[in-house]
Amino acid sequence: MKLSLRLVSALLLSIMLLFATGMGPVEARTCESPSSKFSGVCLNSQTCAKACPSEGFTGGRCNSLRCYCSKPC
């Protein structure tokens, strides 16, 4: 069975669209480290994020009841 030119073109266009949509902007890796200044149980990521800039990080979040500071690597 021969494939028509129209079918082959449609398949090629579909494959190209699939690859094009998968190529979004590249994001920098994020490095995380447990906070050394945050004390107690971390239940609120906002308080964790406020403690992290004093340690040289740009943000923070709670994970497993600990405060983890983060910054782009």
N, C-alpha and C positions, 0 to 999 in steps of 0.2 A: 504494500500500500504506500503510495507516494504522498508525502506531506505537502500541502499546498504552501505557496509562498506567504500567503496571508497568515496561516497557522504558525509557521516558523517565525514570522515577524512578531506576532502576538506573544509567543513564548519568550523570545529574546527580550522584548520590551518588558515583560513581567519580571524576568530575572534581573534585568538592569534596575528596575524600580525597587525590588527587594534589597539589592545591595546598596542602593543609594539611600534608602531610608534607614538602614542599619549604621550608616556612617554619620553619627552625630558629632557634636563638639567634644573634644578630648578634655577630660577633667584631670586635674592634678591628684596624685595620691594623697590620702590623708593619713598622717601619723598620729597615733594615740598613745598616751602614757597615763598610768594612774597618778592622780593628783597627790602631791606630797604635803600640801597645805590644807586641803579640805579635810575636816575632821567629822566624824560621826557617820551615820548611815545616810546614803544619798537617795533621797526620795523625790527631789525636785531638780530637774535638769537645769532650770534657770539659775538656781543658787550655785550649782556646780559651774555653770558657764561664767558666772561672775567671779568666781575664785581663780579661774585658770589664767586670765591675762597677767596676773602678778607672777606667774611662773613662766611667762614667755610664750604662752599658747594663745590661739585666737578664739577658742570656744571649748565647750565641754558638754558632757552628757552623763547621765546615770546609767550604769550597766551593772547588774548583779549587786545592787546596793552599794556600789563604789562609784566615786567620781573619776571619770576619765577625761583628761584634757586632750584637745586635738589641735592640729595645725597642718597646713599643706607641707608636704615633704620637699 
